[in-house]
Amino acid sequence: MTRTDLLRGVRSTSRRKVLVSGASVAGPALAFWLNRYGFEVTVVEKAGALRGGGYPIDVRGTALEVVRRMGILPRLRDAHIDLRRLTFLDEDGSEVASIDPHTVTGGVAGQDLEVPRGDLTSALYTAVRDDVEFMFNDSIDTLDQSGHGVDVTFRGGSRRTFDMVVGADGLHSRTREILFGPEEQFHRYLGYCFAVFTMRNTLGLSHETLMWNTPGRAAAFYAVGDNDEVHAFLNFAHPEPPFDAFRNPEAQRDLIAAEFGDAGWEVPGMLAALRDADDLFFDGVSQIRMPRWSSGRVALVGDAAYAPSFLTGQGTSLALVGAYMLAGSLADREHAAGFAAYEHHTREFVTVNQDQVGEGDATLFPTTARALEQRNDMLRSLSAMPSAGGRPAHSALTLPAFTPMT
Ligand SMILES: Cc1cc2nc3c(=O)[nH]c(=O)nc-3n(C[C@H](O)[C@H](O)[C@H](O)COP(=O)(O)OP(=O)(O)OC[C@H]3O[C@@H](n4cnc5c(N)ncnc54)[C@H](O)[C@@H]3O)c2cc1C
């Protein structure tokens, strides 16, 4: 008998129903904690199945305690990548500097986690799938809060009513658009776009990253282990966010080919692999900054509410901590007080982490020859230094314990 069966037996009439949109990181983590507090949870995901792929992600600081409390920390420790070296290359492929990766990321060796994104989403899904309803291949079409709940129509044609709805549907959240209007109002574009996809490990790399730079452009291979595949990464400066390309993979491929068409080193091979890649992830390097994260009975969590951008390496950690805080804030409160408490206790943590951009990470991708030379000098001096340890922002929230409403 699952935990849900037990709870159903105890309070079948009183369980509050929550719909969560998005089954990546924030969505399943939120579903896990809501289920723990006695809610009846449905997760709707527009993809046909759980989506793997993407660059390895970091789980650090406060977020480590979230995954420990969920019981998935040992599984994630087994999946930890143990990246040993980060090597920067010049335009002609010669080495600029080779450093301990933690020196740049602010991670703590032996403590913080870096895991393939698919391993994390699969661990989260496994932890909750028996207790929560998942609807794949569907998405919210309309939301109507005029009654005593939220009436939802789904693209697949069904119609249901929930006590609350939460958008965990990422940077380009449709829930946010329905609730608060166009993304442009909240989208803080940081001047770059990036693409990630897998390709053959032709250089025989192992537990390391190689990054090539010219002003405004970066190309990298990230070798997770000793296997035949690497994560390819292309990052380029682009003055305006290409909103049209965000939803169009062919436009993304064309844009990348135009930006890197004359590039040397291994880039021609990367462009060839990109044409056939079936796991391309492309996005703007952007943050979402919103004055509030809920309206009525609908709230947002994770990237949908407060994407910090990959420059901070904190997107996944914010999603995990935000999910924990949102569920816990609702555990013993009605929706309005719960959403207010979630925001009150989480916003400072979010802001201090979003503000990490500009504290050095963006300088990894300089846009002028002079800035690139300065960055290279900085990297050469870093290569002689040990890693400085974790950043205070990563642990700037101490997780409370929450108790469910009786
Ligand atoms: C396939 C994939 C690859 C990624 N790769 C990278 C990467 O390489 N680098 C990086 O910095 N970040 C990447 N990300 C984003 C990263 O996972 C998030 O920044 C972070 O983990 C926060 O997670 P989230 O759950 O808030 O949002 P996300 O991980 O973006 O998840 C949002 C989820 O909502 C789903 N969804 C979107 N719209 C709807 C809708 N209308 N209805 C229902 N479901 C919807 C999406 O399919 C997705 O599963 C990737 C995300 C995905 C989905």
The ligand as a Gaussian input file, in Angstrom:
#p B3LYP/6-31G(d) Opt

LIG

0 1
 C       15.091000      18.692000     -21.859000
 C       15.674000      19.794000     -21.007000
 C       17.057000      20.052000     -21.094000
 C       17.606000      21.087000     -20.322000
 N       18.949000      21.342000     -20.457000
 C       19.486000      22.384000     -19.803000
 C       20.855000      22.732000     -19.988000
 O       21.583000      22.085000     -20.709000
 N       21.335000      23.816000     -19.339000
 C       20.549000      24.562000     -18.511000
 O       21.012000      25.553000     -17.954000
 N       19.248000      24.242000     -18.292000
 C       18.705000      23.187000     -18.930000
 N       17.378000      22.888000     -18.745000
 C       16.619000      23.675000     -17.771000
 C       16.858000      23.172000     -16.354000
 O       16.339000      21.873000     -16.224000
 C       16.140000      24.154000     -15.420000
 O       16.785000      25.414000     -15.507000
 C       16.161000      23.837000     -13.950000
 O       16.426000      22.493000     -13.675000
 C       14.826000      24.253000     -13.289000
 O       13.838000      23.297000     -13.609000
 P       12.291000      23.563000     -13.813000
 O       11.631000      22.272000     -13.478000
 O       11.874000      24.789000     -13.096000
 O       12.133000      23.905000     -15.365000
 P       12.458000      23.020000     -16.651000
 O       13.564000      22.056000     -16.389000
 O       12.620000      23.941000     -17.795000
 O       11.130000      22.133000     -16.865000
 C        9.914000      22.589000     -17.358000
 C        9.065000      21.378000     -17.718000
 O        7.767000      21.832000     -18.092000
 C        7.396000      21.232000     -19.323000
 N        6.479000      22.143000     -19.989000
 C        6.784000      23.287000     -20.642000
 N        5.658000      23.886000     -21.082000
 C        4.628000      23.107000     -20.677000
 C        3.224000      23.210000     -20.830000
 N        2.655000      24.230000     -21.490000
 N        2.455000      22.234000     -20.281000
 C        3.025000      21.170000     -19.624000
 N        4.347000      21.031000     -19.469000
 C        5.154000      22.002000     -19.980000
 C        8.708000      20.998000     -20.032000
 O        8.592000      19.994000     -21.031000
 C        9.612000      20.575000     -18.887000
 O        9.511000      19.202000     -18.618000
 C       16.779000      21.867000     -19.465000
 C       15.407000      21.590000     -19.373000
 C       14.840000      20.584000     -20.139000
 C       13.342000      20.329000     -20.022000

